[in-house]
Amino acid sequence: MEIDLMKRPRPADDPDTAGFFEAARRGELVICVCQSCNAVLHLPRGFCHHCRSSQVGWKQVSGEARLYSWTTVVRPVLPSFPVPYTVVLVELDDAPGVRLIGHLPGEPELQAGMPMRVHFEDRDDGVVLPNFKPV
């Protein structure tokens, strides 16, 4: 059965997160930071909730992470996501507290705290998504 990836949800066209997806198209993983006080702004936003500055930008990070949590989906939700698949939540090594979600096919053997690394998936519809897999 061929899966139509074009039917997968697309990231929202949002000015607060656009830089994240632009960086992914370049093969870079970035996080949003305040340029005034260096606070990490996760989830990304157009102003700093620490110092109220509107000077925010993007900082490249290594993409090295640790597995924080995961769940395996065994009942189909959308036809474009064949089951089983595993949704992973990772915490970035060089940005503690920043957690991102990834998708693994099947039911891999996983352990909390195991090293993970970003890779980029080009969906052939102009969307490139950062994803994480075990090292």
N, C-alpha and C positions, 0 to 999 in steps of 0.2 A: 504494500500500500504506500503510495507516494504522499508525502506530507507537504501541504502548501504552507511554506513558512511566511508567505505574504499575508496570511490570515492571522499571524501572531500579533498581539498588541504592539503598538509603536510607542516609544517614549513621547510624553507630552511635549508640545512646542511651548516651552516655558523659558523666559529670560533668566530665571534663577538657576536653572540646570543646564542651559544650552552649552556652557563652557565644558561641562563634564563630558557630554556626548561629542563635542567638537574634538576634544583631546583624545577620546577613544578612537575616532576616525584616524588620528595620527599615530595610534598605537601607544598612547600615554594614559596612565591612570593619574588623575588629579583629585585634590580635595579643595574645598572652598575655605579661604582664610581671610581674616580681616587684615588689611594692609596697615592699619593704624596701631592695633594692639596685638597682632599675630594670633588671635583666637581662632581656633578651628570652628567653622560654621557648618555643622552637620546636623541637620539637613541644610543644603545650600540655601542662602537667601540674599537679598540685595542690600541688607544692612546688618551691622553687628549688634547682637543683643547684649553684648558686654559693654561696649563703649559708645554705641549708637552711631558709629561712623558708617557712611555709605561707600567707603573706599574698600571694596572687597575684590578679591581676585582668586586665581587658581594656582595651586602649588603642586608640582609633580611629586609623586611618591613612588616607592620602589615596586609596589605590587606584591610584596611578600606579606603573608598574613598567616593567622592561626585559625583553625576551625573552631568556631564558638558554639554553633548548634546546627542541627539539620533535621529535616523530616522527609520521609519518602511518601510520594503520592502514588496510590495504587488504583484509585478510581478516576476515570477520565473526567476532566473538567472542561477542556477544550480539545477538539479533534487535532489541532495543530501541536499539541503536547502529548505524544504517545506515552502511555504508562508502561512500566513504572519509571518514575524519575525522582530525583532527589534535589530538594531545595536546600542550599547551604547558606549559612550565615557566618561570615568571617570577620575577624577584627584585624585591621591593618597593623603590621609590626611597627611602622614608623609614624603612626598616628593613633595612639591608644584611645579607645573609646569610639573610634570611627568603625562602624560595621556596615558591610555591604553584602548583598545577596548574589548568589550564583546558582547555576542549574547544572546538574550532572545527570546523564542518562543512566537508567537502571537503578540498582540498589548496591552501590559500592560499599566496601568495608571502610568505615570511618571511625575515628576516635577523636574525642574532644581534645583540642590543643594541637592537633597534627598540623604540620606546615602545609600551607597552600600557596599557590602562585597565580597571579592574574594571567590570563591570555585573552585575546580579543577575537570575537566571532563576527565575521562579516556576513550579514543576512542577505546580501545581494539585492536589497531594496534601498540602499543608501544608509542603512542603520548598522552601526558597529557597536556591539555591546561588550563591555568588560565582563569576564566570567572567571571563575576560580576553579582550579583543579588541584588535587593532591600533588605534592612535590615528589 
